[in-house]
Amino acid sequence: EIPYSSIVPSPMDLSTMRQKLTNDQYRNASEFHAGFKLMIWNCFASNSPGSTVSQAGVDLQRVFDREWEELP
């Protein structure tokens, strides 16, 4: 089995993103957006296409992108 750290050199998850938001560690919206995209990339890199987790990533990305586009 391939170690997760060799597949995903820069881990990111929703809990980390929330913590960074709470601690004002994102300098701007673009950094937050990049963190989300990293999390989704990691999801796809570490899960087989069509798997339950990968499909959840597709669904979450779709919702995020739609909501992001509606922001001022």
N, C-alpha and C positions, 0 to 999 in steps of 0.2 A: 504494500500500500504506500502511495506517495504521501509524504507529510504535507499537511495543509499549508505550512509556511513556505514550502517550495512552490506551491500553486498560487498562493495569495501572499505576496511579500508585504502588502500594506493592508492589513485587516481594517474593516469598518463595519459597524452594525448600528442599528437604530438606537440602542442604549448609549453607545458612545456619542452618536450625533446629539441625542437629547442632553447628555452631560455637557457636551461642548456648547450647546445653546444656553443651558442654565448658567454656565460659567463664562459666558460672553467670549468664547474662544474663536468664534467665527468673526472675521473682520468685516465681512460683507456677505450679501446674498449669494454672490458667485462662489465663495468658499463653501457655503452650505450646499449649493447645487453640486459642486464637484465632489463633496463628501458623499452625497446621495448616489451619484453616478458611479463612484468607486465601489460603494456597497453593492450596487446592482451588478457591476462588472465582476466582482468577487463571487457573487451568487452564481452567475453563469459559468465562471471559470471552474468552480468547484463542484458543480452539480451537472448531471447529464441532461442534455436537452430532452424536454418532454417529461422530466421527473416532476413530482409534486412541488418540490422546492423551486425548481427552475420556473415552472409555470406560475407559481406565486410571485416570483421576481418579475415575470413578464406583466402580470396583472398590476402589481404595485407600481412598476415603471409607467404603465399606461395611465394610471390614476394620477401619479405625481406629475407627469408631463402635461396632462390636461389642466390640472390645478395651477401648475407653474405658469402656463401660458395666460391664465386669467388674472395673474397678479399685476398690479399697476407698475 
